Amino acid sequence: MATIKDVAKRAGVALSTASYALNGNQKVSASTIEKVLKAARELNYQKNGFASDLKRTKTNTIALILSDMSGPYFSELIKGVQEVTASHQYDLIACSSLGGDRSTATKFLREKRVDGAIILANNVSTQLIEESAREDFPIIVLDREVQNPFAIHVKVDNRHGAYQATEHLIENGHRSIGYISGPHDSHDNEERFKGFSDALNEHGITFQSRFKISGNFTRDGGYRATKMLIAQQQLPDALFYANDEMAIGGLQAFSEKGIAVPDDVSIVGFDDIQLSEYVNPPLTTVKQPKYEAGALAVHTIFQMLAGEQVDQSFDLSTEFVKRSSVRSK
């Protein structure tokens, strides 16, 4: 088994420098940290999170790693995870992946300070997940596919859900449809755009790239993206927002300019967060099984910790929710 001395030698740095780098100490430059981490990956070096432990012991704790702790989408997911975790008399630690390699989330994975992890964060690298998942340290990923038998995928059918929402717009006579996107590196956003494009292509509708603007999955992002579209002074007939938070930001931007939804422009969202039912007008959207995804993810971890065989992938369906933000024919 590789030691920290081996890592230091492979990286060509002093032992103390390797130690600083592996702990994310800011005394060491980013380039040196990357060099040391590269050497550690090549040697499959595993740092022990508790120096007194010669063998990894159970912590009775599950980690939930999220890209953002504040968004309303995450509350139902956390509730599902929390209830199943508590029923097994385990503790739950929810942490943000902000900070990349220096984040607490990364330390939990590298040092295995918990018994298993659930990850919904596109800035936690696939490589790190593949290196970390083991028989005694199962990982559930909710936003991508990972090539490791101990990293299980719980996936929502984003593509079909987006197809249904776009189809609804087309069925109601809309032919010029814009897309307000999430982050470019988001698997969920990529799948939703595929479903959106599938529906357009099936009906022979050409998508105009000027009507695709990133809103970064945030309410402020949706607000700014919508204002940019309004500034072009040629709005599409309808807009697909890749999540509800952006759509709610869009509603505010339209309201400020006196643009009526759905009379002047129809909109649809995705997620069916609680607020989407209460905005004006109530938002047509795609319901995700948020609670179910969280509960299934942590239940699968407990099955794996018990030595049971589980499927490599679970697919959850979405539900189209028709409300009042789309103009009827």
Protein Blocks (a to p, Z undefined) as FASTA:
>chain_A
ZZfklmmmmnopafklmmmmmnopakbcfklmmmmmmmmmmnopacdfblklmbdcdehi
acdddfbfkbmklmmmmmmmmmmmmmnopacddddfehijmmmklmmmmnopafbdcddd
fkbcfklmmmmpcfklccddfkbccddfkbccddddfklmmmmmmmmmmmnopabdcddd
ddfklmklmmmmmmmmmmmmmnopacdfklpccehhpaklmmmmmmmmmmnopacfbdcd
fbfklmmmmmmmmmmnopacfkloccddehjaaklmmmccddddddddfklmmmmmmmmm
mmmmnopacdfbdcddddddddfkbccZZ
